[in-house]
Amino acid sequence: MLKRFVACALVTSAVVAAAPIRAEILEQVLVKVNGDFITKTEFELRQVQELRNRPGLANVSPTSPELQKAISELTPDLILDAVDRLLLVQRGRELGYAMSDEAFKNVLENIKKQNNITTDEQFQQALKESGMTLPELRQEIERNMLEQRVQQTDVMDKISVSEEESRTYYESHRNEFTTPAEITLREIFIEVPQDERGVNVAADDAGREKADDVRHRLLAGEPFARVAGEVSAAPSKANGGLVGPLKEEDLAPALQKQLGAMKVGDISEVMRVARGYQVLKLESRSETKIRQFDDARDDISRKVAERKMKGELLKYLDRLREQATIVWRNDELKKAYELALEKRTKATAGQPAV
């Protein structure tokens, strides 16, 4: 988690160069939402974090057209998201949510563990490299907590899933509740050498004879894994020839047909394959399993609720936005915000009901 706050100097300088804000202003408010501010510094940090996820921009110059285009493309969605997040944080504070010292301590311990930080000195160095102070890190963590709590209590907890919705989802997403048939094989591959003229007849005959001998040894009771380790030219020889599990539907039709006629433990006929001959053993087979509706009911309800969550959250944000007082101090960002909001509204209107 801490790593995502590590600033990239190249991208930062590009963002500053692209921002339509006078350099001599130490700090500037871009937009005021119900009395809270989104500042130039805060928004530029959001841009930096997003740009760092685009590896293609790692080696470009701060003034390159590619970087300027990327900044222009991501800004509308970022400013819309910044306002949405602020509205959720404000709602969380209104509901009385706050992060306790004990909760913050637990989060810090998890951050250190995830980043393999074992000493306070390492943690302080990581903070320094990220360009953040401990209070700033706590503020960001608390904001995330407030957003999640509001989404859970004001949106997710109020979503209901009917029996009809669950059954409709189940019928239209059967593949999610189906475990396809799988098989596990053991193989022995006898390679036939080739030269620039192709396969030599004598070499091919010798390969076939060796494969026949291998099959006879297996039918006589020699352990497949041992024989594979001795003679197989396939990489699987290191594992006793074991291959799989494999989904039957992914196999070639001819192989599916041949394996379908075999029982577990059977040894196949010698088969001609690319570059040689092959003998297979059917080690295990599992049949196709379909999870029944009643057994999957809880998972289905959760999946349907999650699908409904996105639409309900956008409606919730629209209500918060309608009640908010939003004052813009930057006309370019206001236009970007309105563009992203219009795009989202059109996309949401075109989505079918869950």
C-alpha positions in Angstrom: 0.0 0.0 0.0 2.8 2.4 0.9 4.5 1.7 -2.5 1.6 3.3 -4.4 2.4 6.7 -2.8 6.0 6.7 -4.0 6.3 9.7 -6.3 7.9 9.6 -9.7 10.0 12.8 -10.3 9.7 12.6 -14.1 6.0 12.4 -14.1 5.6 15.0 -11.4 7.5 17.5 -13.4 5.4 16.7 -16.5 2.2 17.3 -14.5 3.4 20.6 -13.2 4.3 21.7 -16.6 0.9 20.7 -18.0 -1.2 22.2 -15.3 -2.8 25.5 -16.2 -1.9 27.1 -12.9 0.7 29.9 -12.3 3.9 28.6 -10.9 4.3 31.4 -8.5 1.2 30.4 -6.5 2.4 28.2 -3.6 -0.9 26.4 -3.2 -4.1 26.8 -5.2 -7.6 25.6 -4.7 -9.0 23.9 -7.8 -12.5 23.2 -6.5 -14.5 23.7 -3.3 -17.0 21.0 -2.3 -19.2 21.8 0.7 -16.4 23.8 2.2 -13.6 21.3 1.6 -10.9 21.9 -1.0 -9.2 19.9 -3.7 -5.9 21.6 -4.2 -3.4 21.7 -7.0 -0.9 19.6 -5.0 -3.5 16.9 -4.1 -4.7 16.6 -7.7 -1.3 16.5 -9.2 -0.4 13.6 -6.8 -3.5 11.8 -8.1 -2.2 12.3 -11.7 1.2 11.1 -10.7 -0.2 7.9 -9.1 -2.3 7.1 -12.2 0.5 7.8 -14.7 2.9 5.5 -12.7 0.6 2.6 -13.7 1.5 3.2 -17.4 4.8 1.5 -18.0 5.0 2.9 -21.5 5.6 6.4 -20.1 8.6 5.4 -18.0 11.3 6.8 -20.3 9.6 9.7 -22.0 10.6 13.3 -21.4 8.4 15.7 -19.3 7.4 17.6 -22.4 6.8 14.7 -24.7 3.6 14.6 -26.7 2.9 11.1 -25.4 2.9 12.2 -21.8 0.9 15.4 -22.4 -1.7 13.3 -24.2 -1.9 10.8 -21.4 -2.4 13.6 -18.9 -5.2 15.1 -21.0 -6.9 11.7 -21.3 -6.9 10.8 -17.6 -7.7 14.2 -16.1 -11.5 14.1 -16.7 -12.1 10.8 -14.9 -9.6 11.7 -12.2 -11.2 15.0 -11.3 -14.7 13.3 -11.3 -13.4 10.6 -9.1 -11.7 13.1 -6.7 -15.0 14.9 -6.2 -16.9 11.6 -5.7 -14.4 10.5 -3.1 -14.6 13.8 -1.3 -18.4 13.6 -1.2 -18.2 10.0 0.3 -15.6 11.2 2.9 -17.9 14.1 3.9 -20.8 11.7 4.3 -18.7 9.4 6.5 -17.8 12.3 8.8 -21.5 13.3 8.9 -22.3 9.8 10.0 -19.7 10.1 12.8 -17.2 7.6 11.4 -13.5 8.1 12.3 -10.4 6.0 12.5 -9.2 5.2 16.0 -5.5 5.2 17.0 -5.7 1.4 17.5 -7.2 0.9 14.0 -4.5 3.1 12.4 -1.8 1.1 14.3 -3.1 -2.2 13.0 -3.2 -0.8 9.4 0.4 0.4 9.7 1.5 -3.0 10.9 -0.2 -4.6 7.8 1.5 -2.0 5.6 4.9 -2.8 7.1 4.3 -6.5 6.7 3.2 -6.2 3.0 6.3 -4.1 2.2 8.8 -6.3 4.2 9.5 -3.4 6.5 10.9 -4.6 9.8 12.3 -1.5 11.6 11.1 2.0 12.3 14.1 3.4 10.4 13.0 1.5 7.2 9.5 2.8 7.6 10.6 6.4 8.0 12.9 6.0 4.9 9.9 4.6 2.9 7.8 7.5 4.0 10.5 9.9 3.0 10.9 8.3 -0.4 7.2 8.4 -1.0 7.1 12.1 -0.3 4.6 11.7 2.5 4.5 12.4 6.2 2.9 10.1 8.8 -0.1 12.4 9.3 -0.6 12.5 5.5 -0.5 8.7 5.3 -3.0 8.5 8.1 -5.3 11.0 6.4 -5.3 9.0 3.2 -6.0 5.7 5.0 -8.8 7.3 7.0 -10.3 8.6 3.8 -10.3 5.2 2.3 -11.9 3.8 5.4 -14.7 6.4 5.4 -15.4 5.8 1.7 -15.7 2.0 2.3 -17.9 2.4 5.4 -20.3 4.8 3.6 -20.5 2.5 0.5 -21.3 -0.4 2.8 -23.9 1.2 5.1 -25.6 3.6 2.7 -25.5 1.5 -0.5 -24.5 -2.2 -0.1 -26.5 -2.9 3.0 -29.6 -1.5 1.3 -29.4 -3.7 -1.8 -31.8 -6.6 -1.8 -31.7 -9.5 -4.2 -34.9 -11.3 -5.1 -35.3 -15.0 -5.8 -36.2 -14.2 -9.4 -33.0 -12.1 -9.8 -30.9 -14.9 -8.4 -32.4 -17.6 -10.6 -32.1 -15.4 -13.7 -28.4 -14.9 -12.9 -27.9 -18.6 -12.3 -29.4 -19.6 -15.6 -27.5 -17.1 -17.6 -24.2 -17.8 -15.9 -24.2 -21.6 -15.7 -20.5 -21.7 -16.6 -19.6 -20.0 -13.4 -21.1 -22.9 -11.5 -19.9 -25.7 -13.7 -16.6 -27.6 -13.1 -15.7 -29.1 -16.5 -14.5 -32.7 -16.8 -10.8 -33.1 -16.2 -8.3 -35.8 -16.8 -4.8 -36.6 -15.6 -2.4 -38.5 -17.9 1.0 -40.0 -17.9 3.0 -39.9 -21.1 6.0 -41.5 -22.6 7.4 -39.8 -25.8 9.8 -41.5 -28.1 11.5 -39.0 -30.3 12.3 -39.8 -34.0 15.4 -37.9 -35.2 15.0 -35.8 -38.3 17.5 -34.2 -40.7 17.2 -31.6 -43.4 15.4 -34.1 -45.7 12.9 -35.0 -43.0 12.3 -38.3 -41.3 14.5 -41.2 -42.2 12.4 -44.4 -42.7 14.8 -46.5 -40.8 14.8 -44.0 -37.9 11.0 -44.0 -37.9 10.8 -47.7 -37.8 13.3 -47.8 -34.9 11.2 -45.3 -33.0 8.1 -47.3 -33.6 9.8 -50.5 -32.4 11.0 -48.7 -29.3 7.5 -47.4 -28.5 6.0 -50.9 -29.0 8.6 -52.3 -26.6 7.7 -49.6 -24.0 4.1 -50.4 -24.3 4.7 -54.1 -23.8 6.8 -53.4 -20.7 3.9 -51.3 -19.3 1.3 -54.0 -20.0 3.5 -56.5 -18.3 3.3 -54.4 -15.1 6.3 -52.2 -15.0 5.6 -48.9 -13.2 4.8 -46.2 -15.8 6.7 -43.5 -13.8 9.9 -45.6 -13.8 9.7 -46.4 -17.5 9.0 -42.8 -18.3 12.0 -41.7 -16.3 14.2 -44.1 -18.2 13.1 -43.6 -21.9 10.8 -40.6 -22.3 12.0 -37.6 -24.3 9.2 -35.4 -22.9 9.9 -32.8 -20.2 7.3 -34.6 -18.0 9.8 -37.5 -17.5 11.1 -35.6 -14.5 7.7 -36.1 -12.9 7.2 -39.7 -14.0 5.4 -38.6 -17.2 2.6 -37.0 -15.2 0.6 -34.4 -17.2 -2.5 -32.5 -16.0 -5.0 -32.1 -14.8 -6.3 -31.1 -18.2 -9.8 -30.0 -19.2 -11.2 -32.5 -21.7 -12.8 -29.8 -23.7 -9.3 -28.3 -24.4 -8.0 -31.5 -26.0 -8.0 -32.3 -29.7 -11.2 -34.1 -30.8 -9.4 -37.2 -31.9 -7.6 -37.5 -28.5 -10.9 -36.8 -26.7 -12.4 -39.7 -28.6 -9.6 -42.1 -27.8 -9.4 -41.2 -24.1 -13.2 -41.4 -23.9 -13.0 -45.1 -24.8 -10.4 -45.8 -22.1 -10.9 -46.6 -18.4 -8.7 -45.2 -15.6 -5.5 -47.2 -15.5 -5.7 -48.2 -19.2 -2.6 -47.9 -21.5 -3.2 -46.4 -25.0 -2.0 -47.9 -28.3 1.2 -46.4 -29.7 0.3 -43.1 -31.3 2.2 -41.3 -34.1 2.6 -37.6 -33.1 4.7 -34.7 -34.2 8.4 -35.7 -33.9 7.8 -39.2 -32.7 5.6 -41.8 -31.0 3.7 -41.5 -27.8 2.1 -43.9 -25.2 -0.4 -42.6 -22.7 -1.9 -43.9 -19.5 -5.2 -42.5 -18.2 -4.3 -41.7 -14.6 -7.6 -40.2 -13.4 -10.8 -38.7 -14.7 -13.4 -36.4 -13.1 -16.8 -35.9 -14.5 -18.4 -32.6 -15.3 -20.0 -31.2 -12.1 -22.7 -28.6 -12.0 -23.3 -26.8 -8.7 -27.0 -26.7 -8.0 -28.8 -23.5 -7.4 -29.7 -24.1 -3.7 -26.1 -25.0 -2.9 -24.8 -21.8 -4.7 -27.6 -19.5 -3.4 -25.3 -17.4 -1.1 -22.6 -16.9 -3.8 -25.3 -16.0 -6.4 -26.8 -13.4 -4.1 -23.4 -11.9 -3.5 -22.6 -11.7 -7.2 -25.9 -10.1 -8.1 -25.5 -7.6 -5.2 -22.0 -6.7 -6.4 -23.4 -6.1 -10.0 -26.1 -3.9 -8.6 -23.7 -2.1 -6.3 -22.1 -0.2 -9.1 -25.3 1.3 -10.5 -26.7 2.0 -7.0 -23.4 3.7 -6.0 -23.6 6.0 -9.0 -27.2 6.9 -8.2 -26.1 7.6 -4.6 -23.3 9.8 -5.7 -25.7 11.7 -7.9 -27.9 12.4 -4.9 -24.9 13.6 -2.9 -23.8 15.8 -5.8 -27.3 17.3 -6.1 -27.2 18.3 -2.4 -23.6 19.6 -2.5 -22.3 23.1 -3.1 -19.5 22.8 -5.7 -17.6 26.0 -6.5 -14.9 25.7 -9.3 -11.8 27.8 -9.3 -10.3 26.3 -12.4 -12.4 26.5 -15.6 -10.4 23.8 -17.5 -10.9 21.3 -14.8 -14.6 22.2 -14.6 -15.0 21.4 -18.2 -13.1 18.1 -17.8 -15.3 17.2 -14.8 -18.5 18.0 -16.8 -17.2 15.9 -19.7 -16.5 12.9 -17.6 -19.9 13.2 -15.8 -21.7 13.4 -19.1 -19.8 10.4 -20.4 -20.7 8.4 -17.3 -24.4 9.4 -17.5 -24.6 8.2 -21.1 -22.8 4.9 -20.3 -25.1 4.2 -17.3 -28.2 5.0 -19.3 -27.2 2.5 -21.9 -26.6 -0.4 -19.5 -29.3 -3.1 -19.3 -30.9 -3.9 -16.0 -29.3 -6.6 -13.9 
